[in-house]
Amino acid sequence: MKKNDLKYFETSNGNAIHRPLRPTLVLLILCAAFFSVLLLSSCKQKKQTTASAVNKDVYYTCSMHPQVHEDHPGNCPICGMKLIAVPKTGTSETTQIHLSAEQIRLGNIQVDTIRNGSIGDKMTLTGTLNFNQDKLSSVSARVEGRIERLYFKNIGDYVHKGDKLYDLYSEQLNNAKQEYITALQQENSIGNSIINYHALVESAKNKLMLWGMTNEQISQLVQDKQTSTLTSFYSNEAGYITTLNVKEGDYVMDGGTVVQLANLSTLWAEAQVYTTQMSTLNKSEDVNVQIPDLNNQNINGKIDFVNPEINPDTRISVMRVTIPNISNQLHPGMPVYIIVNNKEHNSITLPVDAVLTDSKGSTVWVQTHANVYEIRMVQTGINDGNAVEIISGLKTGDIVVTEGAYLINSEYIFEHGANPMAGMDMSNMKM
């Protein structure tokens, strides 16, 4: 027996003795080592076999619980049914949803194959009547002082041109009136032999007119030959009071606004338009403004202005039409429909309910496989109220959800907890 096979023991008197290991113990140690190596090799081979069985081109889901997404076959963790394989597409899986046959039936999900159609006979925009900003005017104080009396105290009161607006107490103005009377008296008594009192009279009169006094008031001042502590001021414009900035007893400074007036002889019909619709609007183009509150009365007009600035959050601009206010029947705040006639042309069109629009853009749901739907971002054009023109994002032959798009969108948010557009690459989409 070799030395390595010996186990040494030390006796009580310090002498070392050795005994050979039993053959049975050595055999047990060798067997244990062999089985350990065999077990490790088997586990590694099984792991490799399982990994190779996973198909990266599909994912596995349950027909009853489509929110279940697994990368390997097996049973549904909710109901225990066998998972089915669903092919993956080039688009990220986060833009897809799988619905069961029962969900499609209950949601009345309907699809249609895209074909070319015609659109462009008219475009209807929803708008509102607003003040014509070109017809707004302000009445301001010409000289500082305290307002002793207001003759119009309510928003919406109508002021005629020449109506008395307020009485003002102003020491500065009272002194100027007294200077004018004194210059007149000196001119009449002394004449212009030594001092040119006529020039002093004209200078004092011009000062009074610059501070807002009328010729009639100055003539009355000459006739009475005495000044009043209060001076009345009149409106030089006609319109409805939209802003009243003062009340009786307030002190106003030179140039301070007293009231703002709006002339409602013409109004602006303003409507919001998406950036995709702006290309169809031309300045000076004839349009028809419909007033639903007046039995759908129609008024012809022209597009005066299309705002070139786009709101980056809503992708919306504003267009404007100026219309006459016949018989003062129109009032700011009334809803209107602006109907723009466009030339009819061939294009891909979808029903209005098939296109989902929010602040990020417009999207549709496309059926890619049986019971599998994918969201697509599209660029829209004319919307005539029944159909929407699709400029880009789809092609002829695509199968699009025409009814139930909102339900699919809601189901996706319920399953994934996020809007499906969050996983889309929108860098190449023109808006």
C-alpha positions as CSV (number, residue, x, y, z in Angstrom):
1,M,0.0,0.0,0.0
2,K,1.3,3.5,-0.9
3,K,2.0,6.2,1.6
4,N,-0.8,8.3,0.2
5,D,-3.3,5.6,1.0
6,L,-2.4,5.7,4.7
7,K,-4.1,7.6,7.4
8,Y,-1.8,8.5,10.4
9,F,-2.8,8.4,14.1
10,E,-0.9,9.6,17.1
11,T,-0.9,7.4,20.3
12,S,-1.0,8.7,23.9
13,N,2.8,8.2,24.2
14,G,3.5,10.3,21.1
15,N,4.3,7.5,18.7
16,A,2.7,7.7,15.3
17,I,1.1,4.6,13.8
18,H,-0.7,4.2,10.5
19,R,-3.6,2.1,9.3
20,P,-4.7,1.6,5.7
21,L,-8.1,3.0,4.5
22,R,-10.8,0.6,4.0
23,P,-11.4,-0.3,0.3
24,T,-15.2,0.2,0.7
25,L,-14.8,3.9,1.8
26,V,-12.5,4.7,-1.2
27,L,-15.1,3.2,-3.6
28,L,-17.9,5.3,-2.2
29,I,-15.9,8.5,-2.6
30,L,-15.1,7.7,-6.2
31,C,-18.8,6.9,-7.0
32,A,-20.0,10.2,-5.4
33,A,-17.6,12.2,-7.5
34,F,-18.7,10.4,-10.7
35,F,-22.4,11.0,-10.2
36,S,-21.8,14.7,-9.3
37,V,-20.1,15.3,-12.7
38,L,-22.8,13.3,-14.5
39,L,-25.6,15.4,-12.9
40,L,-24.0,18.7,-13.7
41,S,-23.5,17.7,-17.3
42,S,-27.1,16.6,-17.6
43,C,-28.5,19.9,-16.2
44,K,-26.3,22.0,-18.5
45,Q,-27.4,19.9,-21.6
46,K,-31.1,20.3,-20.5
47,K,-30.8,24.1,-20.2
48,Q,-29.2,24.3,-23.6
49,T,-32.0,22.1,-25.1
50,T,-34.7,24.3,-23.5
51,A,-33.1,27.5,-24.7
52,S,-32.8,26.1,-28.3
53,A,-36.5,25.2,-28.2
54,V,-37.6,28.9,-27.7
55,N,-38.7,30.4,-31.0
56,K,-37.8,34.1,-31.1
57,D,-40.1,34.7,-34.0
58,V,-43.3,34.1,-32.0
59,Y,-44.7,34.9,-28.6
60,Y,-47.2,32.8,-26.7
61,T,-50.6,34.0,-25.4
62,C,-53.9,32.7,-24.1
63,S,-57.0,33.0,-26.4
64,M,-59.1,33.8,-23.3
65,H,-56.5,36.1,-21.6
66,P,-54.6,37.9,-24.4
67,Q,-52.8,40.1,-21.8
68,V,-50.6,37.0,-21.1
69,H,-47.4,37.3,-23.2
70,E,-44.8,34.5,-22.8
71,D,-41.6,33.7,-24.7
72,H,-42.0,29.9,-24.4
73,P,-44.9,27.4,-24.7
74,G,-46.9,26.3,-21.7
75,N,-50.2,26.8,-20.0
76,C,-52.0,30.1,-19.1
77,P,-51.2,31.1,-15.5
78,I,-54.8,32.4,-15.2
79,C,-57.0,29.7,-16.6
80,G,-54.6,26.9,-17.3
81,M,-55.4,26.6,-21.0
82,K,-52.6,25.8,-23.4
83,L,-50.9,28.9,-24.8
84,I,-51.0,29.5,-28.5
85,A,-48.2,30.9,-30.7
86,V,-48.6,34.3,-32.3
87,P,-46.1,35.5,-34.9
88,K,-44.2,38.7,-34.2
89,T,-43.8,41.4,-36.8
90,G,-41.1,43.8,-37.5
91,T,-42.9,46.4,-35.4
92,S,-42.3,46.5,-31.7
93,E,-44.7,44.2,-29.8
94,T,-45.7,47.1,-27.7
95,T,-47.8,48.4,-30.6
96,Q,-49.8,45.2,-31.0
97,I,-52.7,43.6,-29.2
98,H,-54.3,40.1,-29.5
99,L,-58.0,39.8,-29.0
100,S,-60.0,36.6,-28.5
101,A,-62.9,35.7,-30.8
102,E,-65.3,36.5,-28.0
103,Q,-63.8,40.0,-27.5
104,I,-64.1,40.7,-31.2
105,R,-67.7,39.6,-31.2
106,L,-68.7,41.5,-28.1
107,G,-66.9,44.7,-29.2
108,N,-68.4,44.5,-32.7
109,I,-64.9,44.9,-34.2
110,Q,-65.3,45.3,-38.0
111,V,-62.5,45.7,-40.5
112,D,-62.3,46.7,-44.2
113,T,-59.7,46.5,-46.9
114,I,-58.4,49.9,-48.0
115,R,-59.4,51.0,-51.5
116,N,-59.0,54.3,-53.3
117,G,-62.0,56.7,-53.0
118,S,-62.8,60.3,-53.7
119,I,-63.0,63.2,-51.3
120,G,-63.0,67.0,-51.4
121,D,-66.5,68.2,-52.1
122,K,-66.4,70.2,-48.9
123,M,-64.8,70.6,-45.5
124,T,-66.8,71.7,-42.5
125,L,-65.0,73.4,-39.6
126,T,-66.5,74.1,-36.2
127,G,-65.9,77.7,-35.0
128,T,-67.1,80.6,-32.8
129,L,-68.0,84.2,-33.4
130,N,-65.7,86.7,-31.8
131,F,-65.2,90.5,-31.6
132,N,-63.6,92.0,-34.7
133,Q,-60.4,93.3,-33.1
134,D,-60.1,96.0,-35.8
135,K,-63.4,97.5,-34.6
136,L,-62.4,97.8,-30.9
137,S,-61.7,101.2,-29.5
138,S,-60.6,102.7,-26.1
139,V,-61.7,106.0,-24.4
140,S,-58.8,107.3,-22.3
141,A,-58.4,110.2,-20.0
142,R,-56.6,113.2,-21.5
143,V,-55.7,114.8,-18.2
144,E,-55.3,113.4,-14.6
145,G,-58.1,113.8,-12.1
146,R,-60.9,112.2,-10.0
147,I,-64.0,110.8,-11.7
148,E,-67.0,112.3,-9.9
149,R,-69.7,110.7,-12.0
150,L,-70.0,107.8,-14.6
151,Y,-72.9,107.9,-17.0
152,F,-72.5,104.2,-18.1
153,K,-71.8,101.7,-15.4
154,N,-72.5,98.2,-16.9
155,I,-70.6,95.9,-19.3
156,G,-72.7,95.6,-22.4
157,D,-74.2,99.1,-22.4
158,Y,-74.3,100.6,-25.8
159,V,-72.6,104.0,-26.2
160,H,-73.4,106.3,-29.1
161,K,-70.8,108.6,-30.5
162,G,-71.0,111.9,-28.7
163,D,-72.6,110.5,-25.5
164,K,-71.4,111.9,-22.2
165,L,-69.3,109.3,-20.4
166,Y,-68.0,110.9,-17.2
167,D,-67.5,114.1,-15.2
168,L,-63.9,114.8,-14.0
169,Y,-62.5,117.0,-11.3
170,S,-59.0,118.1,-12.3
171,E,-57.1,121.0,-10.6
172,Q,-54.8,121.0,-13.6
173,L,-57.6,121.4,-16.1
174,N,-59.4,124.0,-13.9
175,N,-56.3,126.2,-13.8
176,A,-56.0,126.0,-17.6
177,K,-59.6,127.1,-18.0
178,Q,-58.9,130.0,-15.7
179,E,-55.8,131.0,-17.7
180,Y,-57.9,131.0,-20.8
181,I,-60.6,133.3,-19.3
182,T,-57.9,135.7,-18.0
183,A,-56.1,135.9,-21.3
184,L,-59.4,136.7,-23.0
185,Q,-60.2,139.5,-20.5
186,Q,-56.8,141.0,-20.8
187,E,-57.0,141.0,-24.6
188,N,-60.4,142.7,-24.5
189,S,-59.3,145.4,-22.0
190,I,-55.6,146.1,-22.9
191,G,-55.5,144.9,-26.5
192,N,-52.4,143.8,-28.4
193,S,-50.4,147.0,-28.4
194,I,-47.8,146.0,-25.8
195,I,-48.3,142.2,-25.4
196,N,-49.7,139.8,-28.1
197,Y,-52.6,138.6,-26.0
198,H,-54.2,137.0,-29.0
199,A,-51.4,134.5,-29.2
200,L,-51.8,133.8,-25.5
201,V,-55.5,133.2,-26.0
202,E,-54.9,130.7,-28.8
203,S,-52.3,128.9,-26.8
204,A,-54.6,128.5,-23.8
205,K,-57.4,127.4,-26.1
206,N,-55.3,124.7,-27.8
207,K,-54.2,123.4,-24.4
208,L,-57.9,122.9,-23.4
209,M,-58.7,121.1,-26.7
210,L,-55.6,118.8,-26.3
211,W,-56.9,117.9,-22.8
212,G,-60.3,116.8,-24.3
213,M,-62.6,119.8,-24.2
214,T,-64.8,120.3,-27.2
215,N,-65.3,123.6,-29.1
216,E,-68.8,123.8,-27.7
217,Q,-67.5,123.6,-24.1
218,I,-64.9,126.3,-24.8
219,S,-67.5,128.5,-26.4
220,Q,-69.7,128.0,-23.3
221,L,-66.7,128.9,-21.1
222,V,-66.3,132.2,-23.0
223,Q,-69.9,133.0,-22.7
224,D,-70.2,132.2,-19.0
225,K,-66.8,133.9,-18.2
226,Q,-66.4,131.5,-15.2
227,T,-65.1,128.0,-14.7
228,S,-66.8,125.0,-13.3
229,T,-65.1,122.6,-10.9
230,L,-66.3,119.6,-13.0
231,T,-65.6,118.9,-16.7
232,S,-67.7,116.5,-18.8
233,F,-66.1,114.2,-21.3
234,Y,-67.8,112.6,-24.3
235,S,-67.3,109.4,-26.3
236,N,-65.7,109.8,-29.7
237,E,-66.6,106.3,-30.8
238,A,-69.8,104.1,-30.8
239,G,-70.0,100.6,-29.5
240,Y,-70.8,98.2,-26.7
241,I,-68.8,98.5,-23.5
242,T,-66.6,95.4,-23.2
243,T,-64.3,96.7,-20.4
244,L,-65.0,99.3,-17.6
245,N,-61.8,100.0,-15.8
246,V,-63.0,102.7,-13.3
247,K,-65.8,103.5,-10.9
248,E,-67.0,106.7,-9.4
249,G,-64.4,108.2,-7.1
250,D,-61.4,106.6,-8.8
251,Y,-58.4,108.7,-9.7
252,V,-57.2,108.4,-13.3
253,M,-53.8,109.3,-14.7
254,D,-53.1,111.0,-18.1
255,G,-53.6,108.3,-20.7
256,G,-55.4,105.8,-18.4
257,T,-58.2,103.8,-20.1
258,V,-61.7,104.5,-18.9
259,V,-63.8,102.2,-21.1
260,Q,-63.3,99.9,-24.1
261,L,-65.9,99.8,-26.8
262,A,-66.6,97.1,-29.5
263,N,-68.4,97.9,-32.7
264,L,-70.4,94.8,-33.7
265,S,-71.2,95.9,-37.3
266,T,-68.8,93.0,-38.3
267,L,-67.7,89.9,-36.5
268,W,-64.9,87.4,-36.8
269,A,-65.9,83.7,-37.4
270,E,-62.8,81.8,-36.1
271,A,-62.2,78.1,-36.4
272,Q,-59.4,75.7,-35.4
273,V,-57.7,73.7,-38.1
274,Y,-55.2,70.9,-38.0
275,T,-51.9,71.3,-39.7
276,T,-52.9,68.7,-42.2
277,Q,-55.9,70.8,-43.3
278,M,-54.0,74.0,-43.8
279,S,-52.9,73.1,-47.3
280,T,-56.5,73.1,-48.4
281,L,-57.2,76.7,-47.2
282,N,-56.4,79.7,-49.4
283,K,-56.6,83.3,-48.3
284,S,-59.5,85.2,-50.0
285,E,-61.2,81.9,-50.8
286,D,-65.0,82.0,-50.7
287,V,-66.6,80.2,-47.8
288,N,-70.0,79.8,-46.2
289,V,-70.6,80.5,-42.5
290,Q,-73.6,78.8,-41.1
291,I,-75.3,80.0,-37.9
292,P,-77.1,77.1,-36.1
293,D,-78.7,79.4,-33.5
294,L,-80.4,81.4,-36.2
295,N,-82.1,78.4,-38.1
296,N,-78.9,77.6,-39.9
297,Q,-78.7,81.0,-41.5
298,N,-76.0,81.1,-44.2
299,I,-73.6,84.1,-44.6
300,N,-71.1,84.3,-47.4
301,G,-67.6,85.5,-46.6
302,K,-63.9,85.1,-47.5
303,I,-60.9,83.7,-45.5
304,D,-59.1,86.8,-44.2
305,F,-56.4,85.2,-42.2
306,V,-54.8,81.8,-41.5
307,N,-52.3,81.9,-38.6
308,P,-48.9,80.6,-39.8
309,E,-47.9,79.8,-36.2
310,I,-48.7,76.2,-35.1
311,N,-49.3,75.3,-31.5
312,P,-46.6,72.6,-30.8
313,D,-48.7,70.8,-28.2
314,T,-52.0,70.5,-30.1
315,R,-50.8,70.9,-33.7
316,I,-53.7,73.3,-34.3
317,S,-53.8,76.7,-36.0
318,V,-56.6,79.3,-36.4
319,M,-58.3,80.6,-39.5
320,R,-60.6,83.6,-39.6
321,V,-63.6,84.9,-41.7
322,T,-65.0,88.4,-41.4
323,I,-68.8,88.5,-41.8
324,P,-71.4,91.4,-41.5
325,N,-73.7,91.6,-38.6
326,I,-77.0,92.3,-40.3
327,S,-79.7,93.7,-38.0
328,N,-77.3,93.0,-35.0
329,Q,-78.6,89.4,-34.8
330,L,-75.1,88.0,-34.3
331,H,-73.4,88.0,-31.0
332,P,-69.8,87.1,-29.9
333,G,-69.7,83.5,-28.5
334,M,-72.3,82.0,-30.9
335,P,-71.2,78.7,-32.5
336,V,-70.8,78.6,-36.2
337,Y,-69.9,76.1,-39.0
338,I,-67.5,77.3,-41.6
339,I,-67.9,75.3,-44.8
340,V,-65.0,75.3,-47.2
341,N,-65.5,73.9,-50.7
342,N,-62.7,71.9,-52.1
343,K,-62.1,70.3,-55.5
344,E,-62.9,66.6,-55.4
345,H,-59.9,64.2,-56.0
346,N,-59.0,60.6,-55.6
347,S,-57.4,59.5,-52.4
348,I,-57.4,56.8,-49.6
349,T,-60.3,57.5,-47.3
350,L,-61.5,56.0,-44.1
351,P,-64.6,56.5,-42.0
352,V,-64.3,59.2,-39.3
353,D,-64.7,56.6,-36.5
354,A,-61.7,54.7,-37.8
355,V,-59.2,57.5,-37.1
356,L,-58.2,58.3,-33.5
357,T,-56.8,61.8,-33.0
358,D,-55.2,63.4,-30.0
359,S,-52.4,65.9,-29.3
360,K,-49.7,63.6,-30.6
361,G,-51.4,63.0,-34.0
362,S,-53.8,60.6,-35.8
363,T,-53.7,56.8,-35.6
364,V,-55.6,53.7,-36.9
365,W,-55.7,50.1,-35.9
366,V,-54.6,47.6,-38.7
367,Q,-55.2,43.9,-38.6
368,T,-51.9,42.1,-39.3
369,H,-52.9,38.5,-38.5
370,A,-56.0,36.7,-37.4
371,N,-57.1,38.4,-34.1
372,V,-53.9,40.5,-34.0
373,Y,-54.1,44.3,-34.4
374,E,-51.4,46.8,-34.7
375,I,-51.5,50.6,-34.3
376,R,-50.3,52.8,-37.1
377,M,-49.7,56.5,-37.1
378,V,-51.1,58.3,-40.2
379,Q,-51.1,61.7,-41.7
380,T,-54.6,63.0,-42.4
381,G,-56.0,65.5,-44.9
382,I,-59.5,66.6,-45.7
383,N,-62.3,65.7,-43.2
384,D,-65.7,66.2,-44.7
385,G,-67.6,65.0,-41.6
386,N,-68.1,61.4,-42.9
387,A,-64.7,60.4,-44.3
388,V,-61.1,61.3,-43.6
389,E,-58.4,61.5,-46.2
390,I,-55.2,59.5,-45.5
391,I,-52.2,61.1,-47.0
392,S,-49.5,58.7,-45.6
393,G,-49.1,55.8,-43.2
394,L,-51.3,53.3,-45.1
395,K,-51.5,51.7,-48.5
396,T,-54.1,50.0,-50.6
397,G,-54.8,46.5,-49.4
398,D,-54.2,47.2,-45.7
399,I,-57.0,45.8,-43.5
400,V,-58.1,48.6,-41.1
401,V,-60.5,48.6,-38.2
402,T,-63.5,50.7,-39.2
403,E,-65.7,50.1,-36.2
404,G,-64.5,49.5,-32.6
405,A,-61.2,51.3,-32.8
406,Y,-61.9,53.2,-29.6
407,L,-62.6,49.8,-27.8
408,I,-59.3,48.3,-29.0
409,N,-57.5,51.4,-27.8
410,S,-59.2,51.1,-24.4
411,E,-58.4,47.4,-24.2
412,Y,-54.8,48.1,-25.0
413,I,-54.5,50.7,-22.2
414,F,-56.2,48.3,-19.8
415,E,-53.8,45.5,-20.6
416,H,-50.6,47.5,-20.8
417,G,-51.3,50.4,-18.6
418,A,-50.1,52.9,-21.3
419,N,-51.2,54.5,-24.5
420,P,-50.1,52.4,-27.5
421,M,-48.5,55.5,-29.1
422,A,-45.9,55.5,-26.4
423,G,-44.1,52.6,-28.1
424,M,-44.2,54.0,-31.6
425,D,-41.3,55.5,-33.6
426,M,-42.7,58.7,-34.9
427,S,-39.5,60.2,-36.2
428,N,-40.3,59.5,-39.9
429,M,-43.9,60.6,-39.8
430,K,-44.6,64.0,-41.4
431,M,-47.1,66.1,-39.5
